[in-house]
């Protein structure tokens, strides 16, 4: 079965994706999101997003992006 997976960087985006027919949503918390322009979800926001989606039979995939090596060097 094909699953329509949509990104959500905010509650507004999540609601729009659900209302547009997404089967699943991927999102991230504030600490580990790699999407530069997404607001992402704090702990309370994650709870609300999961509850909203699950009440509508939509799955949530929480992404955790980390880097275990030094790929970039920044000077401050």
LOVEXKE-651129 format. One record per atom (N, C-alpha, C, O, CB): x negated, z negated, y negated; residue in three letters. Coordinates in steps of 0.001 Angstrom, whole numbers, plus 500000, padded with zeros to 6 digits. Each point is the difference from the previous one (the first is absolute). Glycine has a CB too. Layout:
XZYALA ...
This chain:
499163500000501174UNK 500837500000498826UNK 499112500000498754UNK 498992499295499954UNK 502851499490501298UNK 498523501985497768UNK 499262500075498750UNK 500450498865499093UNK 501188499694499904UNK 498565502816500315UNK 499263496863499107UNK 500282498906499074UNK 499612500429498595UNK 498898500503499782UNK 500732497775502034UNK 501263501528497240UNK 499690500271498596UNK 499396498739499409UNK 500690498994499836UNK 501188502716499954UNK 496817498341499884UNK 499240498872499482UNK 499712500245498523UNK 499474501052499637UNK 499493498497502642UNK 501375499489496868UNK 499818500159498560UNK 499169498852499431UNK 500072498877500500UNK 502122502345499360UNK 497017499051499096UNK 499242498929499353UNK 500872499259498986UNK 500958500554499461UNK 496916500755500863UNK 501773497429499429UNK 500683499245498938UNK 499001499049499376UNK 499443499137500679UNK 502797501033500497UNK 497535499988497538UNK 499111499112499261UNK 500750498994499161UNK 499389499185499309UNK 498949502617500655UNK 502982498248500089UNK 500832499063499248UNK 501357499893500695UNK 500340500810500862UNK 498467499755496951UNK 501948498429501797UNK 501330499820500586UNK 500907501175499636UNK 500825500425500808UNK 498897497071499079UNK 500124503020498914UNK 500814501149499581UNK 499707501216500880UNK 500913500718500406UNK 499114498408497228UNK 498698501091502652UNK 499614501126500863UNK 500507499791501421UNK 500443500947500650UNK 497521499439497937UNK 501972498378501895UNK 500496499703501344UNK 501497500283500090UNK 500458500640500947UNK 497756497608499337UNK 502540501280498741UNK 501451500237500010UNK 500309501487499938UNK 500905500470500690UNK 499460497319498195UNK 498903502955500305UNK 500226501450499898UNK 499709500686501332UNK 500739500894500414UNK 498671499030497139UNK 499518499662503117UNK 499655500598501293UNK 501062499702501051UNK 500394500882500764UNK 497182498904498662UNK 502882498974500608UNK 501045499615500959UNK 501274500777499724UNK 500610500542500921UNK 498393497162499290UNK 501404502354498530UNK 501228500702499626UNK 499885501505500215UNK 501014500689500113UNK 499443497521498219UNK 498309502308501726UNK 499786501429500235UNK 499863500337501479UNK 499799501161500359UNK 499104498967497425UNK 501205498862503075UNK 500035500263501429UNK 498730499727500783UNK 499889500429501148UNK 501741501215498268UNK 497404497652499996UNK 498776499690500739UNK 500316499125501209UNK 500832499096499924UNK 497826501078497953UNK 500675500100503229UNK 500126499178501205UNK 499051498812499952UNK 500243498970500629UNK 500432503057500671UNK 498235498131497942UNK 498985498957499901UNK 499299500122498651UNK 499957501071499394UNK 499720498907503125UNK 499778498899497030UNK 499304499931498722UNK 498620499407500252UNK 499859499063500786UNK 502324500680497914UNK 496790500804500630UNK 498717499309500041UNK 499698499462498611UNK 500224500660498986UNK 498941500822502896UNK 500317497292498111UNK 499713499312498746UNK 498833499060500201UNK 499495499841501111UNK 502907500331498176UNK 497175499203499622UNK 498850499112500074UNK 500209498809499088UNK 500806500032499070UNK 497696501901501472UNK 500756497027499748UNK 499972498836499123UNK 499024500236498854UNK 499316501023499962UNK 501274497472501972UNK 499347500576497150UNK 499143500130498816UNK 498510500048500346UNK 499235500688499324UNK 502514498111499382UNK 497833500485502331UNK 498577499839500281UNK 499361501173500740UNK 498813500263499805UNK 501625497329500247UNK 500310503118500787UNK 499365500968500890UNK 500560501409499905UNK 499857500777500944UNK 499702497347500544UNK 501065502221497417UNK 500553501337499848UNK 498967500961499437UNK 499251499641499091UNK 503010499366500577UNK 497690502197500855UNK 499033500999499538UNK 500616501001499028UNK 499285500830499437UNK 499514498908502722UNK 502504500198497636UNK 500654500952499096UNK 499791499529498566UNK 500569498988499590UNK 501169501622502170UNK 497459500109497485UNK 499524499558498687UNK 501116499749498985UNK 499885499083499187UNK 498056502186501273UNK 503122499512499565UNK 501018499881498964UNK 501261499299500460UNK 500993499975499272UNK 498097502072499758UNK 500892497384502164UNK 501169499273500503UNK 499951498551499521UNK 498931499395499922UNK 501182502113502109UNK 501049497952497655UNK 500064498585499619UNK 499713499109501192UNK 499375498948499863UNK 502284501603498355UNK 498797499870502949UNK 499907499257501249UNK 500786498695499926UNK 500536499655498948UNK 497219501365501465UNK 502312498263500689UNK 500920498882500148UNK 499263498673500096UNK 499003499878500712UNK 502602501647500415UNK 498902497477498144UNK 499491498647500200UNK 500710499413501222UNK 500827500671500616UNK 498684499020496881UNK 500174499075502851UNK 500555499415501223UNK 501530499975499985UNK 500634500366500989UNK 497301498243499215UNK 502651500967498694UNK 501463499958499902UNK 500585501410500047UNK 501029500230500635UNK 498821497646498022UNK 499492503062500668UNK 500456501384500014UNK 499973500615501390UNK 500894500766500360UNK 498290499444497320UNK 499790499457503109UNK 499936500479501385UNK 501182499483500804UNK 500622500748500753UNK 496879499337499106UNK 502806498632499978UNK 501134499420500726UNK 501301500703499632UNK 500802500331500873UNK 498012497462499202UNK 501391502434498628UNK 501224500673499540UNK 500064501442500499UNK 501063500473500403UNK 498951498061497563UNK 498857502160502008UNK 499958501392500461UNK 500328500093501483UNK 500784500852500419UNK 497509499671497826UNK 501107498602502541UNK 500245500006501445UNK 501465499690500290UNK 500620500662500832UNK 497001498628499591UNK 502930499717498903UNK 501409499648500222UNK 500915501160499609UNK 500921500341500742UNK 498539497232498845UNK 500291503032499255UNK 500811501121499531UNK 499982501136501023UNK 501044500541500363UNK 498466498825497245UNK 499290500983502849UNK 499867501114500942UNK 500622499679501358UNK 500730500817500560UNK 497179499866498262UNK 501806498144501698UNK 500493499668501335UNK 501519499882500044UNK 500607500309501026UNK 497249498514499405UNK 502766500741498485UNK 501464499956499954UNK 500606501397500078UNK 501175500165500325UNK 498688497741498322UNK 499313503099501047UNK 500460501396500026UNK 499372500785501156UNK 500007501231500003UNK 500294498672497510UNK 499157499367503466UNK 499369500595501196UNK 498842500935499663UNK 499796501017500664UNK 502399498812500477UNK 497051499816497821UNK 498817500758499606UNK 498776499153500331UNK 499949498812499679UNK 501314502415498461UNK 497751499397502506UNK 498772499292500372UNK 499076499870498793UNK 500041500810499073UNK 500160500053503285UNK 498965498100497674UNK 498966499802498985UNK 498639500018500697UNK 499795499333501013UNK 501783499301497505UNK 497499502145500916UNK 498611500011500453UNK 499158499471498845UNK 499964500604498928UNK 500412501375502675UNK 498958496911498607UNK 499143499414498966UNK 498575500492500220UNK 499423499799501069UNK 502065498143498737UNK 497953502701499180UNK 498640500510500106UNK 499015498950499503UNK 500270499259499055UNK 500559503102500646UNK 498032497602500960UNK 498902499121499588UNK 498760500868499946UNK 499500500449501032UNK 501552497451500006UNK 498456502334497763UNK 498838500860499805UNK 498794499141499646UNK 500023499247499027UNK 501449502667500222UNK 497494498206501540UNK 498779499255499735UNK 498804500911500169UNK 500077501038500657UNK 501006496830500100UNK 497842501740498657UNK 498743500717500170UNK 498958498986500467UNK 499749499003499323UNK 500846502728498878UNK 498811498524502940UNK 499030499064500556UNK 498561500414499721UNK 499060499366500481UNK 502588500089501284UNK 498185501600497464UNK 498644500437499663UNK 499915500245498498UNK 501019500055499312UNK 498678500986502981UNK 499111499100497220UNK 499812500242498566UNK 499946501511499740UNK 498946500629500092UNK 499802497163499652UNK 502406502760499934UNK 500075501435499719UNK 499771500284498527UNK 499530501076499633UNK 502050499200502274UNK 498754498759497252UNK 499944500201498561UNK 499148498911499368UNK 499970498865500475UNK 502298502233499545UNK 497063499247498941UNK 499213499031499258UNK 500459500053498552UNK 500001501064499381UNK 498003499166502194UNK 502382498631497891UNK 500499499937498634UNK 499088499116499161UNK 499537498962500473UNK 502824501394500334UNK 497385500036497983UNK 499243499174499058UNK 500959499451498972UNK 500798500738499423UNK 497103500619500923UNK 502022497373499431UNK 500864499367498987UNK 499224499722498757UNK 500551499472499034UNK 500842499513502732UNK 
